[in-house]
Amino acid sequence: MLSVLVLFGSSLAQPRVGTPQLRALWVDAFGPGFKTQAEVNDLIAYAQKLKLNALFVQVGRRMDCFCNRSSVPRSSDPKLAKNFDPLAAIIQKAKPLGIQVHAWIITTAAFNSAEPQFSSNHVMATHGRTSPDPWVTMNTAGNSRIGRDEILDVGHPAAADYIAKFYISVLENYDIDGIQFDRVRYPDSGDAQFRPVWGYNPTSLARFQQETGRTDTPDPLDAQWSDWRRDQITNLVRRIYLEAKIRKPKLWVSAATITYRTAPRNLEEFKRTRTYSEVLQNWAGWTAEGILDLNIPMNYKREYDPAQKLEFDGWNAFAVQTKESALVATGAGLFVNSLADSRKQYARALATGGISGWVAYSYRTADLDVLNAKKSEEKGKLDFQKAFASLFSSPVVWGTPDTNKLSGILGRVVKNGEAVSNAELEIRSADGSSILLRSDANGYYGSPRLPEGKLSVALLERSAGSVGVSSSMDVNVVRGSVLRLPDLLMP
């Protein structure tokens, strides 16, 4: 049963003790928060006083890690204490108190000119814009700089694999409760018409041409090109989800998703939003497919603006409407609101049927006055604690994802030891029903929601209008898990 807050006049009803409800803060790495043991101690003490049950900690900022054991270089942030492992320290302090720790990673970010990485093995040193094999995304003009930033292009197979291994290394090496995708999309266009102008990495474009048989450089609004780029993002989310569930079925896999402008009322309207058509993020498709456990729309709307107030309620409603087997928590923007307005949004969100919790951005920036430097970060935290004390007076629990929803596979198609992308596969169950899948840039295919029991996996081969099977295998899918399959060999 989901918690519901009901307004009685000007007072706010309290959630019942023991009611499942996510109550969390995002803790970013762009300032102080967890870079020393003292900061970690303060963070956990604050979370305990507020009776939070989870923290979303920014472990990955720009293909660096605020941890000591991952596949990417340790952050070179000068404020990070020497040899200190922030993620390990947070887990050690938080877990005994029942506070979950979710590793929040900016999925594609790799560089910012104001704070460049200094590690010789950082991805920008080895595969930046001027390297023989650049992994960064580019726009229609061939530029890779987005303001001060550069990001990896997930249409490049090596870049997508690098990102996936980052997530996998963190969940394998640390006793975390969840992983979270952030900026798992293409960049904002910077274009007056909001066209999807990014994704023109040479390797990505060559893959698109090879898979479609085209030889042109498509226009940003080309429907086939937009679908292809959107699929690259979805393929990455799917692979990481399945990789995570193979290792830790009870790990939360969440995404901080985009809610630009007016909220859609249905899926057709969603396809006309900037979320879907400009930054090419199909989060409604992810929840429908079952490759998220938790969707946290970043519903950063100004309560005092009548239009944005409607947007806040509209995006909450749409997220619930399309949640399928995933849960939904509202992502609230403390930094664009007064504390009084944040209380109103909290109450209204939790009064929405189907909303399972509330995650606020952010620990450092507790209200609009902090953002505008009218009060200090520390004063903001104290004021937030006072403002939400009555709402958070009773502890609430937040458990683990429902593993009964899992019954999946993850496999790979290879030829002569090399990954095969865009291979077509048929998954057939004992009753004769089937679904078709395609392999991603690194040959991976899979699904988390398949019929339990015996299935056949066939690699299809189309020729002269006929369809044959070039190789196949039988598998036994077990409820509550994702099965890793042996490689399928393409002749």
HELIX and SHEET records of a PDB file:
HELIX    1   1 GLN A   37  LEU A   50  1                                  14    
HELIX    2   2 PRO A   86  ALA A   94  1                                   9    
HELIX    3   3 LYS A   95  LEU A   97  5                                   3    
HELIX    4   4 VAL A  123  HIS A  127  1                                   5    
HELIX    5   5 PRO A  157  ASN A  173  1                                  17    
HELIX    6   6 PRO A  202  THR A  212  1                                  11    
HELIX    7   7 ALA A  223  ARG A  247  1                                  25    
HELIX    8   8 LEU A  267  PHE A  270  1                                   4    
HELIX    9   9 ARG A  274  SER A  277  1                                   4    
HELIX   10  10 TRP A  283  GLU A  289  1                                   7    
HELIX   11  11 PRO A  306  GLN A  321  1                                  16    
HELIX   12  12 LEU A  334  VAL A  336  5                                   3    
HELIX   13  13 LEU A  339  LEU A  350  1                                  12    
HELIX   14  14 LEU A  368  LEU A  371  1                                   4    
HELIX   15  15 GLU A  377  PHE A  388  1                                  12    
HELIX   16  16 THR A  403  LYS A  405  5                                   3    
SHEET    1   A 2 LEU A   7  PHE A   8  0                                        
SHEET    2   A 2 SER A  11  LEU A  12 -1                                        
SHEET    1   B 9 LEU A  22  VAL A  27  0                                        
SHEET    2   B 9 ALA A  54  GLY A  60  1                                        
SHEET    3   B 9 GLN A 100  ILE A 106  1                                        
SHEET    4   B 9 GLY A 178  ASP A 182  1                                        
SHEET    5   B 9 TRP A 252  THR A 257  1                                        
SHEET    6   B 9 LEU A 294  ASN A 299  1                                        
SHEET    7   B 9 LEU A 327  GLY A 333  1                                        
SHEET    8   B 9 ILE A 355  TYR A 361  1                                        
SHEET    9   B 9 LEU A  22  VAL A  27  1                                        
SHEET    1   C 2 ALA A 109  ASN A 112  0                                        
SHEET    2   C 2 ASP A 149  ILE A 151 -1                                        
SHEET    1   D 3 GLU A 418  ALA A 419  0                                        
SHEET    2   D 3 GLY A 408  LYS A 415 -1                                        
SHEET    3   D 3 TYR A 444  SER A 447 -1                                        
SHEET    1   E 3 GLU A 418  ALA A 419  0                                        
SHEET    2   E 3 GLY A 408  LYS A 415 -1                                        
SHEET    3   E 3 VAL A 482  ARG A 484  1                                        
SHEET    1   F 3 GLU A 418  ALA A 419  0                                        
SHEET    2   F 3 GLY A 408  LYS A 415 -1                                        
SHEET    3   F 3 LEU A 488  LEU A 489  1                                        
SHEET    1   G 4 SER A 434  ARG A 438  0                                        
SHEET    2   G 4 GLU A 424  SER A 429 -1                                        
SHEET    3   G 4 GLY A 453  SER A 463 -1                                        
SHEET    4   G 4 SER A 466  VAL A 477 -1                                        
END                                                                             
